[in-house]
Amino acid sequence: MRRTNISRTVDDENVIVEFDEKYQAGRMINVKSRSLDEFTISGDKVKHHTVLSEVKAPGILCFFYRTFGKSSIGNSLMKSYKTFLEI
């Protein structure tokens, strides 16, 4: 996994982190995406919102990856966030 074009915006109540991500799934599938993570203070809690956009995976194998693997990709991402943030 490689992250590039990382930017952050910080103010009194929000932290927004944006980056491009490129990763390889298997030997022949290359995926590119844009991620945005927003952390907002709400009372004594922090709310986290994440957006994945501009997901690109060219080629016939990538078509199957996007079509049949998209829910498992999203679930894996959310599980990793949950594990990391609950430490």
DAUR-V941194 format. One record per residue. N is the residue number from 0. PSI is psi in whole degrees, 0 to 359 (999 if undefined). D_FIRST is the distance of its C-alpha to the first C-alpha in Angstrom with 2 decimals. Layout:
BEGIN
n->[N;N]
psi->[PSI;PSI]
d_first->[D_FIRST;D_FIRST]
END
This chain:
BEGIN
n->[0;1;2;3;4;5;6;7;8;9;10;11;12;13;14;15;16;17;18;19;20;21;22;23;24;25;26;27;28;29;30;31;32;33;34;35;36;37;38;39;40;41;42;43;44;45;46;47;48;49;50;51;52;53;54;55;56;57;58;59;60;61;62;63;64;65;66;67;68;69;70;71;72;73;74;75;76;77;78;79;80;81;82;83;84;85;86]
psi->[137;129;132;175;46;129;152;147;126;130;192;327;351;148;124;127;127;145;157;145;137;129;163;129;106;197;335;4;116;129;137;142;168;131;145;125;125;126;125;133;129;97;238;16;161;125;139;131;130;142;128;128;173;38;124;129;94;158;167;319;323;329;313;323;313;318;313;346;359;322;323;328;311;317;321;318;312;322;318;320;314;314;315;316;341;4;999]
d_first->[0.00;3.78;6.73;10.11;13.67;13.79;17.34;19.42;22.95;25.13;28.69;31.12;29.89;26.37;22.96;20.60;17.00;15.36;12.12;10.39;6.90;5.69;4.30;6.96;9.57;12.15;13.32;14.32;12.46;10.04;9.58;9.80;11.11;12.85;13.08;16.19;17.15;20.87;22.76;26.54;29.36;32.01;34.89;33.70;30.47;27.06;25.83;22.16;21.27;17.92;17.64;15.07;16.44;16.29;14.21;14.52;14.23;17.01;19.28;21.38;18.92;16.64;19.87;20.40;16.90;17.52;21.11;21.04;17.68;17.44;19.30;17.41;14.04;15.85;17.57;14.58;13.10;16.64;17.20;14.33;15.71;19.18;18.60;17.11;19.79;22.68;22.52]
END
